[in-house]
Amino acid sequence: MMGPVSAVSHRQGFRLLRYLDDWLLLAHSEQEAIEATSFLLQLCASLGIQVNWEKSSLTPSQSMTYLGMEIRSPLLKVFPTQRRIEKLHHQIQLFLSVLSPTAKVWLILLDASNLGWGASVLHNSVSSLWIPHKRSLHINLLELRAVRLGLLHFREQVHGKTVAVFSDNTTALSYLAKEGGTCSGPLNAEDHAIQIITQFVKGSSNVLADYHSRQDQIISTEWMLHQDICSQLWRLWSYPTVDLFATRLNFRLPNFVSPFRDPMAIATDAFLYNWDHQDLYAFPPFPLIRKVINKLRAASCTNLILITPFWTQKEWFPDLVQASVDSPRLLPHRRDLLRQPHVRRFHQALPMPQLDYPAHSQSQRVFPPSYGIPGDF
């Protein structure tokens, strides 16, 4: 609802962070903070947005508390509040009280859908479709059954080892971790045949297992740009050497960084990979764009071709424009612009125009301490 407020502010070069009715203006100088505050107050008045003056602080400051975080701009650091420190201490004590296995651990990624299941260990994968009468079973039961079938398939590799199961189904993992439960007899029966340790993995990161279990479905993070469009971008600016956000299913360059361990990838996790002195290409999941910009700003002599939506209301938009070294290019409207790698399906409803930005990091860029204006609207 307040997206247009951010969009207007960002187009004026003012950075605005919003979480519900808690807003924070960011600026590189005290004068800029004052100008941004004046602009935002006038904008709110023109739109009929009421400001909670008692909860707002309209004086620029380099130290403040926002959303439970103590921000100290001169130090370029953010600290947790005392309450959060106490909660963290409690979680650490809880973690230390749990005995951990010392045997060699094998990692297995698993996923199930109503159509089929898939499992992956290192560079080996297996998948299968459910027989018709199994497809009506509850997804939690199918997920546990996928764990058992995956372990049976890889039994020679994992025999005598401790196996860590990574899944995006928290109910199945709970039954495995607790060796059963009180709510479902079928889940208990399925669980008692398995002796393993468990680990939750976000569905967006469980790509290979998703691919095998959902061969006729869309995987939201796995869209890839048409190779002809990539080639045009390479000719326009420069030929990058590494695809930062890819898997063996959708890489656009021979050298790619995978979000998980893959023998075909040159590295794991783009944010742990060294970006310095390289020409790079990135088509990241959109929630990671802020992290990409931050990583670029910390890199040295890095050229980056970045594919991103034209979302002016996002807080990262002013920083993206500032980092750009050339005008953004609007990608062409064509049916096959974005495609799923494992099935011949194309994106039919792009939410916003897709833009590619040529961005560059300086070897000695200095970022002055920021000023903030917290407010409640």
C-alpha distance (Angstrom), angle and dihedral (degrees) to the residues before:
residue distance angle dihedral
M1 . . .
M2 3.81 . .
G3 3.79 93.8 .
P4 3.83 93.4 105.3
V5 3.84 89.3 57.0
S6 3.79 90.0 57.8
A7 3.80 91.9 43.3
V8 3.81 92.9 54.1
S9 3.81 92.2 44.9
H10 3.79 93.4 48.6
R11 3.79 92.5 49.5
Q12 3.80 86.8 56.4
G13 3.79 89.2 53.2
F14 3.82 95.8 -106.7
R15 3.81 117.8 129.9
L16 3.79 115.7 -137.9
L17 3.81 126.3 -175.8
R18 3.79 115.8 -160.4
Y19 3.79 133.3 -171.7
L20 3.79 109.5 170.5
D21 3.82 103.7 -61.1
D22 3.83 95.6 -17.1
W23 3.81 109.9 97.4
L24 3.79 131.6 -179.2
L25 3.80 126.1 -167.8
L26 3.80 116.8 -152.4
A27 3.80 125.1 -158.3
H28 3.80 139.1 165.8
S29 3.82 94.4 -131.7
E30 3.78 140.2 24.9
Q31 3.81 91.9 -112.7
E32 3.80 91.8 51.4
A33 3.82 89.5 50.0
I34 3.82 90.8 52.9
E35 3.81 91.7 49.0
A36 3.80 91.7 47.3
T37 3.80 91.4 49.8
S38 3.79 92.3 50.6
F39 3.80 91.3 48.6
L40 3.82 93.4 48.4
L41 3.81 93.7 47.6
Q42 3.80 90.8 50.7
L43 3.80 90.3 47.4
C44 3.82 91.9 50.6
A45 3.81 90.9 48.4
S46 3.80 91.6 51.2
L47 3.82 90.8 50.1
G48 3.80 95.2 44.8
I49 3.81 94.1 -113.7
Q50 3.80 111.5 153.3
V51 3.80 119.1 -137.8
N52 3.80 120.2 -142.4
W53 3.80 96.4 -134.6
E54 3.83 94.7 -174.4
K55 3.81 93.3 58.3
S56 3.79 95.2 39.2
S57 3.79 128.6 88.6
L58 3.81 111.3 -156.6
T59 3.79 96.9 178.3
P60 3.83 114.4 97.5
S61 3.78 111.8 -112.4
Q62 3.78 136.9 174.9
S63 3.82 93.1 -150.0
M64 3.79 125.3 51.6
T65 3.79 145.9 134.4
Y66 3.78 116.5 -111.8
L67 3.82 126.2 171.4
G68 3.78 92.1 -15.9
M69 3.81 94.2 -48.4
E70 3.79 126.5 114.5
I71 3.81 105.0 -139.9
R72 3.82 116.6 -159.9
S73 3.75 106.4 -178.2
P74 3.84 99.8 -174.9
L75 3.80 88.2 60.1
L76 3.82 92.8 42.2
K77 3.79 86.7 -130.8
V78 3.79 139.5 120.6
F79 3.81 120.8 -151.3
P80 3.80 130.2 -163.2
T81 3.77 117.4 -115.2
Q82 3.80 119.2 -109.0
R83 3.79 90.7 -100.7
R84 3.79 91.6 56.1
I85 3.80 91.3 47.2
E86 3.80 89.9 55.5
K87 3.81 91.9 49.9
L88 3.81 90.8 48.9
H89 3.81 91.2 50.4
H90 3.80 89.3 52.9
Q91 3.82 91.8 51.3
I92 3.82 91.6 48.8
Q93 3.79 91.3 52.7
L94 3.79 89.7 48.8
F95 3.80 90.9 50.5
L96 3.81 93.3 48.8
S97 3.80 91.0 52.0
V98 3.82 92.1 62.9
L99 3.81 117.4 86.8
S100 3.81 113.4 -129.0
P101 3.81 124.3 -148.9
T102 3.78 115.8 -111.3
A103 3.81 98.1 -158.3
K104 3.78 122.0 107.6
V105 3.79 108.6 -79.6
W106 3.80 125.1 -138.5
L107 3.78 117.0 -161.7
I108 3.78 120.6 -139.1
L109 3.81 123.7 -175.5
L110 3.80 115.4 -152.9
D111 3.77 138.2 178.9
A112 3.78 137.6 168.1
S113 3.78 136.8 -168.3
N114 3.78 133.8 177.4
L115 3.79 88.4 -89.4
G116 3.79 103.2 47.7
W117 3.79 148.9 -41.8
G118 3.79 138.5 -107.2
A119 3.79 138.9 -167.3
S120 3.79 134.2 -173.1
V121 3.83 132.6 -164.8
L122 3.79 115.2 -178.3
H123 3.81 105.2 -50.3
N124 3.82 95.3 -19.8
S125 3.80 122.3 94.2
V126 3.78 137.7 179.4
S127 3.80 132.3 -172.6
S128 3.77 140.8 168.9
L129 3.80 141.6 173.9
W130 3.78 122.1 -111.0
I131 3.75 117.2 -112.0
P132 3.85 110.4 -108.3
H133 3.83 99.1 -99.0
K134 3.83 91.3 50.2
R135 3.79 93.8 57.4
S136 3.80 92.3 75.7
L137 3.81 92.7 59.8
H138 3.80 118.9 108.4
I139 3.81 114.8 -86.2
N140 3.82 91.5 -121.9
L141 3.80 90.8 58.3
L142 3.81 91.1 45.3
E143 3.81 89.5 51.7
L144 3.80 92.5 53.1
R145 3.78 90.5 45.6
A146 3.81 88.8 52.4
V147 3.82 88.8 54.9
R148 3.81 91.2 53.3
L149 3.80 94.2 44.9
G150 3.80 91.9 46.9
L151 3.81 92.0 50.9
L152 3.79 91.0 47.2
H153 3.79 91.0 52.3
F154 3.82 93.1 49.5
R155 3.83 95.6 35.6
E156 3.81 94.0 122.3
Q157 3.81 91.6 54.2
V158 3.81 96.3 45.5
H159 3.81 99.6 36.2
G160 3.80 109.7 129.7
K161 3.82 91.8 6.4
T162 3.77 134.1 108.2
V163 3.79 108.3 -110.6
A164 3.81 123.3 -151.2
V165 3.79 111.2 -157.1
F166 3.81 117.0 -152.8
S167 3.79 114.2 -160.6
D168 3.80 138.6 153.8
N169 3.83 92.9 -138.1
T170 3.80 109.4 94.3
T171 3.83 94.8 -172.1
A172 3.80 92.8 55.8
L173 3.81 91.1 46.6
S174 3.81 90.6 49.7
Y175 3.80 91.7 54.4
L176 3.80 90.4 47.8
A177 3.79 94.6 47.1
K178 3.83 93.5 47.0
E179 3.82 93.3 38.5
G180 3.77 90.7 -122.5
G181 3.78 140.7 -15.5
T182 3.79 144.5 -131.7
C183 3.79 101.8 -112.9
S184 3.80 106.0 63.6
G185 3.79 131.5 36.5
P186 3.82 94.8 -166.7
L187 3.81 90.8 51.8
N188 3.80 90.2 51.1
A189 3.79 91.6 50.4
E190 3.79 91.0 50.3
D191 3.80 93.6 45.7
H192 3.81 99.3 49.5
A193 3.79 92.1 69.1
I194 3.83 91.8 61.9
Q195 3.82 130.8 75.1
I196 3.79 110.0 -174.8
I197 3.80 145.3 115.9
T198 3.80 119.3 -108.1
Q199 3.79 139.0 -141.7
F200 3.80 129.2 -174.7
V201 3.80 116.3 -128.5
K202 3.78 124.1 -174.0
G203 3.78 113.7 -106.9
S204 3.80 89.3 -124.1
S205 3.82 89.3 61.3
N206 3.80 97.2 44.0
V207 3.79 91.0 80.2
L208 3.78 104.6 143.3
A209 3.79 94.2 45.9
D210 3.82 89.6 45.9
Y211 3.78 89.6 51.5
H212 3.79 92.4 56.5
S213 3.81 96.2 43.2
R214 3.83 97.7 41.6
Q215 3.77 103.9 39.0
D216 3.82 92.5 150.0
Q217 3.81 96.6 41.0
I218 3.79 136.3 82.2
I219 3.83 118.7 -101.7
S220 3.80 103.2 -154.3
T221 3.82 96.9 -150.3
E222 3.80 96.4 47.5
W223 3.80 104.3 73.7
M224 3.80 112.6 132.0
L225 3.79 129.3 -161.4
H226 3.80 118.7 -115.9
Q227 3.80 110.6 -93.3
D228 3.83 92.5 -129.4
I229 3.82 90.2 58.1
C230 3.80 90.3 48.2
S231 3.80 90.4 51.5
Q232 3.81 90.5 52.1
L233 3.80 90.0 52.4
W234 3.79 91.2 49.6
R235 3.81 90.3 53.1
L236 3.81 92.1 45.3
W237 3.80 96.7 53.7
S238 3.78 117.7 -2.4
Y239 3.78 140.5 -48.2
P240 3.81 107.5 -97.5
T241 3.76 120.5 -143.1
V242 3.81 101.6 -150.8
D243 3.82 135.3 41.8
L244 3.80 102.0 -145.9
F245 3.81 100.9 -164.6
A246 3.78 112.1 38.9
T247 3.77 146.6 105.9
R248 3.78 132.3 -149.1
L249 3.83 85.3 -88.9
N250 3.80 100.3 58.3
F251 3.83 112.1 16.3
R252 3.82 115.9 144.3
L253 3.82 96.3 -166.9
P254 3.82 130.4 44.8
N255 3.80 90.3 -117.3
F256 3.78 112.5 58.0
V257 3.80 139.6 161.5
S258 3.79 116.0 -131.3
P259 3.84 126.9 -151.6
F260 3.81 88.4 -131.8
R261 3.80 137.1 29.6
D262 3.80 111.2 -66.3
P263 3.83 126.4 159.4
M264 3.81 89.6 -143.4
A265 3.84 92.6 59.1
I266 3.80 124.0 83.0
A267 3.81 91.2 -140.1
T268 3.79 144.3 -2.0
D269 3.83 123.0 -116.8
A270 3.80 116.6 13.6
F271 3.80 91.4 -134.9
L272 3.81 92.2 59.3
Y273 3.80 92.0 45.9
N274 3.84 118.8 96.3
W275 3.83 109.8 -111.1
D276 3.82 96.6 -178.3
H277 3.82 119.5 128.2
Q278 3.80 94.9 -1.5
D279 3.81 141.2 118.7
L280 3.80 106.2 -128.9
Y281 3.81 141.0 -178.1
A282 3.81 123.1 -149.6
F283 3.79 132.9 -176.9
P284 3.82 97.5 167.0
P285 3.81 129.3 177.4
F286 3.78 102.8 -85.7
P287 3.85 95.8 -116.1
L288 3.83 87.4 63.2
I289 3.81 97.0 56.8
R290 3.82 93.2 98.7
K291 3.82 90.6 53.0
V292 3.80 89.9 48.1
I293 3.81 91.6 53.9
N294 3.80 91.7 47.2
K295 3.79 91.2 49.5
L296 3.81 90.7 49.3
R297 3.80 91.9 50.6
A298 3.80 90.0 53.3
A299 3.81 93.6 47.0
S300 3.80 125.2 93.3
C301 3.83 123.1 -125.0
T302 3.78 94.0 -18.4
N303 3.81 126.5 158.2
L304 3.79 115.3 -158.1
I305 3.80 132.7 -175.3
L306 3.81 103.6 -156.4
I307 3.82 126.6 -168.6
T308 3.80 110.6 -151.8
P309 3.81 140.6 150.7
F310 3.80 119.3 -104.0
W311 3.80 95.0 -108.3
T312 3.79 105.7 157.9
Q313 3.81 92.1 173.7
K314 3.80 93.1 63.9
E315 3.79 116.7 101.7
W316 3.81 91.3 -128.0
F317 3.82 94.6 58.3
P318 3.85 97.4 90.1
D319 3.81 90.7 48.9
L320 3.80 90.5 49.4
V321 3.79 91.6 53.0
Q322 3.80 90.9 46.5
A323 3.81 92.0 52.5
S324 3.82 93.7 48.9
V325 3.80 117.8 105.8
D326 3.82 96.0 -170.0
S327 3.79 138.1 25.8
P328 3.80 113.3 -76.5
R329 3.78 117.4 -107.1
L330 3.80 122.0 -133.5
L331 3.78 109.0 -132.8
P332 3.82 114.6 -124.9
H333 3.78 121.8 -98.4
R334 3.78 104.9 -114.5
R335 3.77 132.3 144.7
D336 3.79 94.4 -121.4
L337 3.82 97.8 44.4
L338 3.81 93.0 113.3
R339 3.78 123.7 25.4
Q340 3.79 139.0 177.2
P341 3.81 108.5 -116.2
H342 3.80 99.0 -140.8
V343 3.82 98.8 44.6
R344 3.77 132.5 30.1
R345 3.78 95.5 -106.9
F346 3.77 124.9 133.1
H347 3.79 130.5 -156.0
Q348 3.79 106.5 -99.6
A349 3.80 101.2 177.9
L350 3.80 113.2 41.2
P351 3.85 105.7 -172.2
M352 3.81 95.2 -143.1
P353 3.80 137.4 -1.0
Q354 3.79 110.1 -71.9
L355 3.79 115.2 -127.8
D356 3.74 133.3 -170.5
Y357 3.79 118.0 -145.7
P358 3.79 125.7 -162.7
A359 3.79 103.6 -143.5
H360 3.77 132.4 -179.4
S361 3.79 136.5 -164.5
Q362 3.79 120.5 -146.2
S363 3.77 121.3 -133.7
Q364 3.81 92.1 -130.4
R365 3.78 106.3 25.0
V366 3.81 113.3 156.3
F367 3.80 121.6 -155.4
P368 3.81 113.7 -159.4
P369 3.80 120.0 -140.2
S370 3.79 112.4 -80.1
Y371 3.76 128.2 -123.1
G372 3.79 120.3 -141.4
I373 3.78 137.4 -157.1
P374 3.84 112.0 -163.9
G375 3.78 117.0 -162.4
D376 3.79 144.2 165.9
F377 3.80 119.6 -135.1
